[in-house]
């Protein structure tokens, strides 16, 4: 028991990463990938996780060796790097949080059978409740609560996937023909899926900030090996769960010609229903609660991270600005982001798809650029040669940059021509 307690105590940024990643990219996009295109979608899911791995690992590596955040590293590489990242964060502020809260509000309405036109109102309540939890509980509460949520979610999803597979694949419609993957619609979906698989690449700096917060809790600074191992565990977990969600979508919807709705409330009902179609109606309430808990925890981690990143960026861009103390500045930023994104949700609540598409597209296009910036950080003179990434990891980074860049060029070609 003492070993188990020690293991749970050692978990931190990696488990927060997993909680943040297992949201829209998994619950929405992975499920939809299996439902629309079938088993073949395991390939882009695995490739996205593999090619993006170095981009995130560098956040852990750089911060552990230098005791600085990735954002400080961007500033050290040049103000242009920092301004670019700040611009991406600004776009993130108006898209990712709003998309996450919209999906979560839809699941809440579905769970409690509320009127479908209350999406913005429910989102406002979620903004307020989560905002208070973050302001009062801070990092310690966030980490502790999410350890239990992720543990329960993993066990529940393993059981659900096993039941779905044992039940067997749903029968396809007689006139069903597989949709083409490499036409404009298919490529756009691939870009959306890979843009947020396992999550947006700018989240590499979120892991960096969480690492520093973890050390402040009194648990002590681990070795580089321990930090990377803890992050790897969370990263592998996100990849496994993405495949599970894809399998569920494939076994329950592929071939039925069912179109998943772009409206949050309708989508929530479809999502929970497809989980229970092979298991039985008795599982509906359990699946609904699990799905809501998944998105609720994702909202918490993303809201916390974007608040910290925004404050860090402002402090580095405008060093002479007189910001309040960190404690009060964090509270103000949490509430400010809640108000801004509530306005976005109010404008886009009727069509969740627009929000998700915009957020995933931006994430995909900037991914190779952020990956290159992170590589510059870990290959700089700030890190001793012995602590820089191995040759194979550098080569994987370049491969990821090239592949993601080619997909971006393909997208622009299809749009323009």
Helices and strands as residue ranges (DSSP letters): H 2-10, H 13-21, I 24-30, H 31-37, G 38-41, H 42-66, H 70-77, H 79-112, G 116-118, H 119-167, H 184-195, G 201-203, H 204-214, I 215-219, H 224-253, H 264-276, G 281-283, H 284-317, H 326-348, H 352-378, G 385-387, H 391-416
